[in-house]
C-alpha cells in the first residue's frame, strides 16, 4: 500500500508562532541582560555539546520524527539561509501516572510517551540570522532545506543521539509521508 502524502504549508517561525514548541532566538544588543528573550536551556543531564553539523540532501519531505526527553536542543543555519523544521508538541507522559492509557509507549531510554498524531504535525520556515531552541520532548524532523548542503549550529548533550533519541516513523506506523509545500 502506498503511503498517503500530506502536504504542509510552512509557517514562518517567530517567537509567537513557535512558542508551543520552543523559542525563536534573534539578535539582541551586546551587553543586554539575560531575560526571557534568551534561550531557556536545560543541559543539566550531561555534558553540553556545541558543534557544526554538515548536512546534505535533506529534501523537503519526511516520514520520521524524533524527540529528546532529557535536553533542550538549539539549531540554526550558518549564514542565515532558509530552512525548515517539522514539529509536533511534546508528548512525554509522567511515569507516576498509574493509568498511562493504551497509546502510551515506553522508549528504549525508559521514559513514557504518546506518539504524535498525523494531524498534529506542523512545519516552520526559518529565515535569517536566528536559531530555534526546542523544548524538551518537542518532536522534530529536520533541518530540511533546498540546497544540496548546509551547515548548522547544534547545541545538545554529548550523548543525546545515543541515549536520548526516540523516533516515530509515520510511514511505517501511519502510512503517511509529509511534503513541505512552499
C-alpha contacts under 8 A as a table, 3 or more apart, distances in Angstrom:
res1	aa1	res2	aa2	distance
2	X	175	X	7.34
3	X	171	X	6.40
3	X	175	X	4.39
3	X	176	X	4.88
3	X	177	X	6.36
4	X	175	X	6.18
4	X	176	X	4.84
4	X	177	X	6.25
5	X	176	X	5.88
5	X	177	X	4.97
5	X	178	X	5.78
5	X	179	X	6.85
6	X	176	X	7.00
6	X	177	X	6.17
6	X	178	X	4.82
6	X	179	X	6.13
7	X	178	X	5.90
7	X	179	X	4.82
7	X	180	X	5.81
7	X	181	X	5.81
8	X	122	X	6.89
8	X	123	X	6.53
8	X	178	X	6.94
8	X	179	X	6.15
8	X	180	X	5.01
8	X	181	X	5.58
9	X	123	X	6.89
9	X	180	X	6.12
9	X	181	X	5.08
9	X	182	X	6.16
10	X	84	X	7.71
10	X	122	X	7.35
10	X	123	X	4.80
10	X	124	X	4.92
10	X	125	X	5.67
10	X	180	X	6.79
10	X	181	X	7.09
10	X	182	X	6.61
11	X	17	X	7.66
11	X	122	X	7.95
11	X	123	X	6.26
11	X	124	X	4.69
11	X	125	X	5.86
12	X	17	X	7.45
12	X	124	X	5.59
12	X	125	X	4.87
12	X	126	X	6.30
12	X	127	X	7.79
13	X	17	X	5.98
13	X	18	X	5.77
13	X	24	X	6.87
13	X	124	X	5.49
13	X	125	X	5.74
13	X	126	X	5.48
13	X	127	X	7.88
14	X	17	X	5.24
14	X	18	X	5.91
14	X	24	X	5.92
15	X	18	X	5.58
15	X	19	X	5.90
15	X	23	X	5.93
15	X	24	X	5.02
15	X	25	X	7.65
16	X	19	X	5.55
17	X	20	X	7.77
18	X	21	X	5.65
18	X	22	X	6.15
18	X	23	X	6.24
18	X	24	X	6.83
19	X	22	X	5.19
19	X	23	X	5.70
19	X	24	X	7.90
20	X	89	X	6.83
21	X	87	X	7.47
21	X	88	X	7.38
21	X	89	X	5.92
21	X	90	X	7.50
21	X	134	X	5.99
21	X	135	X	5.85
21	X	138	X	5.91
22	X	132	X	7.07
22	X	133	X	5.36
22	X	134	X	4.45
22	X	135	X	4.69
22	X	138	X	7.82
23	X	39	X	6.80
23	X	132	X	5.72
23	X	133	X	5.01
23	X	134	X	6.64
23	X	135	X	7.82
24	X	130	X	6.80
24	X	131	X	5.93
24	X	132	X	4.78
24	X	133	X	6.43
25	X	37	X	6.86
25	X	38	X	6.45
25	X	39	X	6.52
25	X	130	X	5.48
25	X	131	X	5.33
25	X	132	X	6.10
25	X	133	X	7.24
26	X	129	X	6.78
26	X	130	X	4.70
26	X	131	X	6.93
27	X	129	X	7.32
27	X	130	X	6.98
28	X	32	X	7.00
29	X	32	X	5.71
34	X	37	X	7.81
34	X	38	X	6.37
35	X	38	X	5.66
36	X	39	X	7.45
36	X	40	X	7.29
39	X	133	X	6.28
40	X	133	X	7.86
41	X	72	X	5.88
41	X	73	X	7.91
41	X	133	X	7.82
42	X	45	X	7.89
42	X	71	X	5.58
42	X	72	X	5.41
42	X	136	X	7.87
43	X	46	X	6.50
43	X	47	X	7.32
43	X	48	X	6.11
43	X	71	X	5.66
43	X	72	X	6.73
43	X	156	X	7.18
43	X	157	X	6.71
44	X	47	X	7.80
44	X	71	X	7.68
45	X	70	X	6.54
45	X	71	X	7.08
45	X	157	X	7.88
46	X	157	X	6.03
46	X	158	X	7.22
46	X	159	X	7.85
47	X	157	X	5.43
47	X	158	X	5.58
47	X	159	X	7.95
48	X	155	X	7.06
48	X	156	X	5.80
48	X	157	X	4.31
48	X	158	X	5.75
49	X	154	X	7.85
49	X	155	X	5.63
49	X	156	X	5.42
49	X	157	X	5.00
49	X	158	X	4.90
50	X	153	X	7.10
50	X	154	X	5.67
50	X	155	X	4.43
50	X	156	X	6.70
51	X	153	X	5.88
51	X	154	X	5.46
51	X	155	X	6.65
52	X	151	X	6.43
52	X	152	X	5.42
52	X	153	X	4.68
52	X	154	X	6.08
53	X	151	X	5.49
53	X	152	X	5.09
53	X	153	X	6.35
53	X	154	X	6.71
54	X	149	X	7.20
54	X	150	X	6.08
54	X	151	X	4.53
54	X	152	X	6.62
55	X	58	X	7.24
55	X	149	X	5.57
55	X	150	X	5.51
55	X	151	X	6.10
55	X	152	X	7.80
56	X	148	X	5.55
56	X	149	X	4.13
56	X	150	X	6.47
57	X	147	X	7.75
57	X	148	X	5.28
57	X	149	X	6.34
58	X	61	X	7.98
58	X	142	X	7.62
58	X	143	X	7.37
58	X	144	X	4.94
58	X	145	X	5.80
58	X	146	X	7.37
58	X	148	X	7.49
58	X	149	X	7.84
59	X	144	X	6.02
59	X	145	X	6.05
59	X	146	X	6.30
60	X	84	X	7.77
60	X	144	X	5.73
60	X	145	X	6.23
60	X	146	X	7.03
60	X	179	X	6.04
60	X	180	X	5.30
61	X	144	X	7.75
61	X	177	X	7.27
61	X	178	X	5.43
61	X	179	X	4.27
61	X	180	X	5.91
62	X	65	X	7.84
62	X	141	X	6.88
62	X	177	X	6.07
62	X	178	X	5.32
62	X	179	X	6.67
63	X	169	X	5.86
63	X	170	X	5.12
63	X	171	X	5.43
63	X	176	X	6.74
63	X	177	X	4.75
63	X	178	X	6.02
64	X	141	X	6.66
64	X	167	X	6.72
64	X	168	X	5.63
64	X	169	X	4.28
64	X	170	X	5.81
64	X	171	X	7.36
65	X	86	X	7.83
65	X	87	X	7.76
65	X	139	X	6.00
65	X	140	X	5.31
65	X	141	X	4.79
65	X	167	X	5.51
65	X	168	X	5.38
65	X	169	X	6.53
65	X	170	X	7.82
66	X	139	X	5.11
66	X	140	X	5.31
66	X	141	X	6.46
66	X	165	X	6.62
66	X	166	X	5.46
66	X	167	X	4.16
66	X	168	X	6.34
67	X	90	X	7.79
67	X	136	X	7.74
67	X	137	X	5.08
67	X	138	X	5.56
67	X	139	X	4.49
67	X	140	X	6.30
67	X	164	X	7.93
67	X	165	X	6.14
67	X	166	X	5.44
67	X	167	X	6.48
68	X	71	X	6.09
68	X	72	X	7.53
68	X	136	X	6.16
68	X	137	X	5.10
68	X	138	X	7.19
68	X	139	X	7.81
68	X	160	X	7.23
68	X	164	X	5.29
68	X	165	X	5.43
68	X	166	X	6.51
69	X	92	X	7.24
69	X	111	X	7.49
69	X	136	X	5.45
69	X	137	X	4.63
69	X	164	X	6.38
69	X	165	X	7.91
70	X	136	X	6.22
70	X	137	X	7.51
70	X	164	X	6.70
71	X	135	X	7.74
71	X	136	X	5.28
71	X	137	X	7.84
71	X	156	X	6.69
71	X	157	X	7.11
71	X	160	X	7.81
72	X	133	X	6.72
72	X	134	X	5.52
72	X	135	X	5.14
72	X	136	X	4.78
72	X	137	X	7.92
72	X	156	X	6.60
73	X	133	X	5.59
73	X	134	X	5.16
73	X	135	X	7.14
73	X	136	X	7.61
73	X	154	X	7.17
73	X	155	X	5.54
73	X	156	X	4.90
74	X	131	X	6.72
74	X	132	X	5.43
74	X	133	X	4.30
74	X	134	X	6.17
74	X	153	X	7.55
74	X	154	X	5.55
74	X	155	X	4.95
74	X	156	X	6.83
75	X	131	X	5.49
75	X	132	X	5.34
75	X	133	X	6.66
75	X	152	X	6.49
75	X	153	X	5.54
75	X	154	X	4.84
75	X	155	X	6.77
76	X	80	X	7.60
76	X	130	X	6.37
76	X	131	X	4.13
76	X	132	X	6.35
76	X	152	X	5.34
76	X	153	X	5.21
76	X	154	X	6.95
77	X	80	X	5.38
77	X	81	X	6.11
77	X	82	X	7.73
77	X	83	X	7.46
77	X	129	X	7.85
77	X	130	X	7.94
77	X	131	X	7.25
77	X	150	X	7.28
77	X	151	X	6.02
77	X	152	X	4.31
77	X	153	X	6.27
78	X	81	X	7.11
78	X	150	X	7.69
78	X	151	X	5.65
78	X	152	X	5.36
78	X	153	X	6.63
79	X	128	X	7.75
79	X	129	X	7.05
80	X	127	X	6.38
80	X	128	X	4.15
80	X	129	X	4.46
80	X	130	X	6.91
81	X	127	X	6.25
81	X	128	X	6.04
81	X	129	X	7.97
82	X	125	X	6.88
82	X	126	X	5.57
82	X	127	X	4.55
82	X	128	X	6.69
82	X	145	X	7.07
83	X	125	X	5.80
83	X	126	X	5.39
83	X	127	X	6.83
83	X	143	X	6.46
83	X	144	X	5.76
83	X	145	X	4.77
83	X	146	X	7.62
84	X	123	X	6.70
84	X	124	X	5.52
84	X	125	X	4.54
84	X	126	X	6.03
84	X	142	X	6.81
84	X	143	X	5.74
84	X	144	X	5.01
84	X	145	X	6.12
85	X	123	X	5.57
85	X	124	X	5.35
85	X	125	X	6.71
85	X	126	X	7.93
85	X	140	X	6.58
85	X	141	X	5.74
85	X	142	X	5.05
85	X	143	X	5.31
85	X	144	X	6.25
86	X	121	X	6.66
86	X	122	X	5.62
86	X	123	X	4.24
86	X	124	X	6.39
86	X	139	X	7.99
86	X	140	X	5.39
86	X	141	X	4.75
86	X	142	X	6.48
87	X	121	X	5.59
87	X	122	X	5.43
87	X	123	X	6.14
87	X	124	X	7.77
87	X	138	X	6.90
87	X	139	X	5.24
87	X	140	X	4.39
87	X	141	X	6.36
88	X	116	X	6.55
88	X	120	X	5.76
88	X	121	X	4.86
88	X	122	X	6.44
88	X	138	X	6.25
88	X	139	X	4.94
88	X	140	X	6.66
89	X	116	X	7.75
89	X	120	X	7.58
89	X	137	X	7.65
89	X	138	X	5.30
89	X	139	X	6.23
90	X	135	X	7.79
90	X	136	X	7.21
90	X	137	X	4.53
90	X	138	X	4.28
90	X	139	X	6.12
91	X	113	X	5.48
91	X	114	X	5.42
91	X	115	X	7.14
91	X	116	X	7.25
91	X	137	X	6.70
91	X	138	X	7.66
92	X	111	X	7.34
92	X	112	X	5.88
92	X	113	X	4.24
92	X	114	X	6.59
92	X	137	X	6.42
93	X	97	X	7.83
93	X	100	X	7.49
93	X	104	X	7.64
93	X	111	X	7.61
93	X	112	X	5.18
93	X	113	X	5.03
93	X	114	X	7.14
94	X	97	X	5.75
94	X	112	X	7.10
95	X	98	X	7.80
95	X	111	X	7.16
95	X	112	X	6.50
97	X	100	X	6.09
100	X	103	X	7.99
100	X	104	X	6.00
101	X	104	X	5.72
103	X	114	X	5.83
103	X	115	X	7.42
104	X	112	X	6.44
104	X	113	X	5.46
104	X	114	X	4.75
104	X	115	X	7.51
105	X	112	X	5.55
105	X	113	X	5.44
105	X	114	X	6.14
105	X	115	X	7.60
106	X	109	X	8.00
106	X	110	X	5.93
106	X	111	X	5.63
106	X	112	X	4.37
106	X	113	X	6.33
107	X	110	X	5.17
107	X	111	X	5.54
107	X	112	X	6.21
107	X	113	X	7.40
107	X	166	X	6.36
108	X	111	X	7.80
108	X	166	X	7.58
109	X	163	X	6.19
109	X	164	X	6.34
115	X	168	X	6.61
116	X	120	X	6.61
116	X	121	X	7.59
116	X	139	X	7.73
116	X	168	X	7.67
117	X	120	X	5.25
117	X	121	X	7.17
118	X	121	X	5.95
118	X	170	X	7.50
118	X	174	X	7.57
118	X	176	X	7.69
123	X	180	X	7.30
126	X	130	X	7.60
126	X	131	X	7.81
127	X	130	X	7.39
134	X	138	X	6.13
135	X	138	X	5.56
141	X	144	X	7.76
145	X	150	X	7.78
147	X	150	X	6.99
156	X	160	X	6.56
157	X	160	X	5.10
159	X	162	X	5.26
159	X	163	X	6.12
159	X	164	X	7.50
160	X	163	X	5.65
160	X	164	X	4.90
160	X	165	X	6.44
161	X	164	X	5.87
161	X	165	X	5.20
162	X	165	X	6.52
168	X	173	X	7.77
169	X	172	X	5.53
169	X	173	X	5.97
169	X	174	X	7.80
170	X	173	X	5.11
170	X	174	X	4.86
170	X	175	X	6.13
170	X	176	X	5.31
170	X	177	X	6.59
171	X	174	X	5.65
171	X	175	X	4.37
171	X	176	X	4.68
171	X	177	X	5.77
172	X	175	X	5.72
172	X	176	X	7.82
